[in-house]
Amino acid sequence: MRYLFVGDSMTVGSAGDYTWRYRMWRHLCALGEPFQVVGPRVTLYDKAADAAVSAEYADPGFPPHARRHLAGWGEGWLHMAPLIGDTVREHRPDVLLVSLGLIDLGFYTDAEQTAVNVERFIAEARAAAPRVRMALLPVIPNTRADLDPGFADECARFNTELAKVVADHDSPASPLLLASRPEGYDILLDTYDGTHPNSSGEHKLAAAFADAMHQAWGMGAPYAGG
């Protein structure tokens, strides 16, 4: 099984992070089943350089081949939809694990237009691999939502739109799965700045995907990390 992580700053991580990708990799290793992590990028975001140029993962033993991803600081559905087709064709993933949307709603597009970009992403991925599976995480509102009720409403509207997209476009040949918000996820306890996951948040994000795939598709096992 070949996995591709797709996401924004919460997924790419910054210098010194473990990342939830690392937690998921550890979970997959513990299953004892053959798998690969694929993708065109391997680096973390470096805040000083304002670019994804860091290799300073918290665990230096995280092997280079497992660091692969398609995630970017400040990138959302708007940015990934044009990239996913070529990425899927080149790297041939079986499963996409996708966490996107917060940056779109915060800076680029409203809920409805973001949902349109989700549909484009799905179509492009399927055009490249008609049997690809996709597990999608809803937006987890960040600390801005506590201060801006309008933004909180936009996040809620998008999550409703995302659920509709998944329901409308799910297919036996190319299943779509809407994961649940991580159980007990608290931005005060599970992030270091109100948005980006700390260690406990990384485990909970990985668990959201692992548990959803196990429950819906019978893949793997419930998350036991953390």
C-alpha positions as CSV (number, residue, x, y, z in Angstrom):
1,M,0.0,0.0,0.0
2,R,1.3,3.4,-1.0
3,Y,0.3,6.5,1.0
4,L,0.5,10.1,0.1
5,F,0.1,12.8,2.8
6,V,-1.4,16.0,1.4
7,G,-1.8,19.1,3.6
8,D,-0.9,22.6,4.7
9,S,1.3,23.8,7.5
10,M,-0.3,21.4,10.0
11,T,1.0,18.5,7.8
12,V,4.3,19.7,6.5
13,G,5.4,20.9,10.0
14,S,8.3,23.2,10.8
15,A,11.9,22.6,11.9
16,G,12.1,20.7,15.1
17,D,8.7,19.0,14.8
18,Y,8.0,15.3,14.7
19,T,4.8,15.9,12.5
20,W,1.7,13.8,12.4
21,R,3.1,12.2,9.3
22,Y,5.9,10.7,11.5
23,R,3.3,9.4,14.0
24,M,1.3,7.8,11.1
25,W,4.5,6.3,9.7
26,R,5.2,4.7,13.2
27,H,1.7,3.4,13.3
28,L,2.0,1.8,9.8
29,C,5.4,0.3,10.7
30,A,3.8,-1.3,13.8
31,L,1.2,-3.1,11.7
32,G,3.9,-5.2,10.2
33,E,2.4,-4.9,6.7
34,P,4.4,-3.8,3.6
35,F,3.8,-0.1,2.7
36,Q,5.5,2.9,1.3
37,V,5.1,6.7,1.9
38,V,5.4,8.5,-1.4
39,G,5.4,12.1,-2.6
40,P,7.6,14.8,-4.2
41,R,8.7,16.7,-1.1
42,V,10.6,15.7,2.0
43,T,11.4,18.9,3.9
44,L,10.0,20.9,6.8
45,Y,9.2,24.6,6.8
46,D,12.0,26.8,8.2
47,K,10.5,29.9,9.8
48,A,13.7,31.8,9.7
49,A,14.2,31.2,6.0
50,D,10.4,31.4,5.3
51,A,10.7,28.4,3.1
52,A,10.5,24.6,3.2
53,V,14.2,23.9,3.4
54,S,14.7,22.2,6.8
55,A,15.6,18.6,7.3
56,E,15.6,19.0,11.1
57,Y,12.9,16.5,12.2
58,A,12.7,15.9,15.9
59,D,13.6,12.3,15.4
60,P,16.7,12.2,13.1
61,G,16.1,8.5,12.7
62,F,13.0,9.3,10.6
63,P,14.2,7.8,7.4
64,P,14.3,10.0,4.2
65,H,12.0,7.7,2.2
66,A,9.3,8.0,4.9
67,R,9.5,11.8,5.0
68,R,7.8,12.1,1.6
69,H,4.7,14.2,1.2
70,L,2.8,16.8,-0.8
71,A,2.3,19.5,1.9
72,G,3.2,23.2,2.1
73,W,3.1,26.0,4.5
74,G,0.3,28.4,3.4
75,E,-1.0,26.0,0.8
76,G,-4.6,24.7,0.6
77,W,-7.1,23.1,-1.7
78,L,-6.6,26.0,-4.1
79,H,-2.9,25.2,-4.5
80,M,-3.0,21.4,-4.3
81,A,-5.8,20.8,-6.9
82,P,-3.6,21.8,-9.8
83,L,-0.7,19.7,-8.5
84,I,-2.4,16.4,-7.5
85,G,-2.9,14.9,-10.9
86,D,0.8,15.0,-11.9
87,T,1.8,13.9,-8.4
88,V,-0.5,10.9,-8.5
89,R,0.7,10.0,-11.9
90,E,4.3,10.2,-10.9
91,H,4.2,8.7,-7.4
92,R,1.3,6.2,-7.8
93,P,-0.3,6.4,-4.4
94,D,-3.1,4.0,-3.4
95,V,-4.4,6.2,-0.6
96,L,-4.4,10.0,-0.1
97,L,-4.5,11.2,3.4
98,V,-5.6,14.8,3.1
99,S,-5.8,17.6,5.7
100,L,-6.6,20.9,4.0
101,G,-9.0,23.9,4.1
102,L,-8.1,26.1,7.0
103,I,-5.6,28.2,5.0
104,D,-8.1,28.5,2.1
105,L,-10.9,29.9,4.4
106,G,-8.4,32.1,6.2
107,F,-6.9,33.8,3.2
108,Y,-8.1,32.7,-0.2
109,T,-11.7,31.4,-0.8
110,D,-15.0,31.1,0.9
111,A,-16.6,27.8,1.9
112,E,-18.4,27.3,-1.4
113,Q,-15.4,28.1,-3.6
114,T,-13.2,25.9,-1.4
115,A,-15.7,23.0,-1.9
116,V,-15.4,23.6,-5.7
117,N,-11.6,23.2,-5.3
118,V,-12.1,20.0,-3.4
119,E,-14.2,18.6,-6.3
120,R,-11.4,19.6,-8.7
121,F,-8.8,17.9,-6.5
122,I,-10.9,14.7,-6.5
123,A,-11.4,14.8,-10.2
124,E,-7.7,15.4,-11.0
125,A,-6.6,12.6,-8.7
126,R,-9.1,10.1,-10.2
127,A,-8.1,11.1,-13.7
128,A,-4.6,10.1,-12.9
129,A,-5.5,7.0,-10.9
130,P,-9.2,5.9,-11.3
131,R,-9.0,3.5,-8.2
132,V,-7.3,5.8,-5.8
133,R,-8.7,6.1,-2.3
134,M,-9.0,9.4,-0.4
135,A,-9.5,10.0,3.3
136,L,-10.3,13.7,4.0
137,L,-10.1,15.4,7.4
138,P,-12.6,18.3,8.1
139,V,-11.2,21.7,9.0
140,I,-10.3,22.1,12.7
141,P,-11.0,25.7,13.5
142,N,-8.0,27.5,15.1
143,T,-7.7,30.2,17.7
144,R,-8.9,32.8,15.2
145,A,-12.4,31.2,15.3
146,D,-12.6,32.0,19.0
147,L,-12.1,35.7,18.2
148,D,-13.9,35.9,14.9
149,P,-17.4,34.4,14.9
150,G,-17.7,35.0,11.1
151,F,-14.6,32.8,10.5
152,A,-16.0,30.1,12.8
153,D,-19.2,30.1,10.8
154,E,-17.2,29.8,7.6
155,C,-15.3,26.8,8.9
156,A,-18.6,25.1,9.9
157,R,-20.1,25.9,6.5
158,F,-17.1,24.4,4.7
159,N,-17.2,21.2,6.8
160,T,-20.9,20.8,5.8
161,E,-19.9,21.4,2.1
162,L,-17.1,18.9,2.5
163,A,-19.4,16.2,3.8
164,K,-21.7,16.9,0.8
165,V,-18.9,16.6,-1.6
166,V,-17.8,13.2,-0.1
167,A,-21.4,11.9,-0.2
168,D,-22.0,13.1,-3.8
169,H,-18.7,11.8,-5.2
170,D,-18.0,8.6,-3.2
171,S,-17.5,5.6,-5.5
172,P,-16.9,1.9,-5.0
173,A,-14.1,2.1,-7.5
174,S,-12.5,5.2,-5.8
175,P,-13.8,5.4,-2.3
176,L,-13.9,8.7,-0.4
177,L,-13.8,8.8,3.4
178,L,-14.6,11.8,5.6
179,A,-12.7,11.2,8.8
180,S,-14.0,12.6,12.1
181,R,-12.5,15.5,14.0
182,P,-9.9,13.9,16.2
183,E,-11.5,12.8,19.5
184,G,-10.9,15.2,22.3
185,Y,-8.8,17.6,20.1
186,D,-8.4,20.9,22.0
187,I,-6.5,23.7,20.4
188,L,-5.3,24.9,23.8
189,L,-3.9,21.5,24.7
190,D,-3.0,19.9,21.4
191,T,-1.4,22.8,19.5
192,Y,1.6,25.0,20.4
193,D,0.1,28.2,18.9
194,G,-3.6,27.7,18.5
195,T,-3.2,26.1,15.0
196,H,-0.2,23.8,14.6
197,P,-0.2,20.5,16.5
198,N,2.2,19.7,19.3
199,S,3.1,16.1,20.2
200,S,-0.4,15.2,21.6
201,G,-2.0,16.9,18.6
202,E,0.1,15.0,16.2
203,H,-0.9,11.7,17.7
204,K,-4.6,12.7,17.5
205,L,-4.4,13.7,13.9
206,A,-2.7,10.4,13.0
207,A,-5.3,8.5,15.0
208,A,-8.2,10.3,13.1
209,F,-6.9,8.9,9.8
210,A,-5.9,5.5,11.1
211,D,-9.1,4.9,13.0
212,A,-11.3,6.1,10.1
213,M,-9.6,3.8,7.6
214,H,-9.8,0.8,9.9
215,Q,-13.5,1.4,10.7
216,A,-14.7,2.3,7.1
217,W,-12.3,0.2,4.9
218,G,-11.0,-2.5,7.3
219,M,-7.5,-1.3,6.7
220,G,-4.8,-1.6,9.3
221,A,-5.8,-1.4,13.0
222,P,-7.0,1.2,15.5
223,Y,-4.3,3.7,16.4
224,A,-2.3,2.7,19.4
225,G,0.4,5.4,19.4
226,G,0.7,8.1,22.1
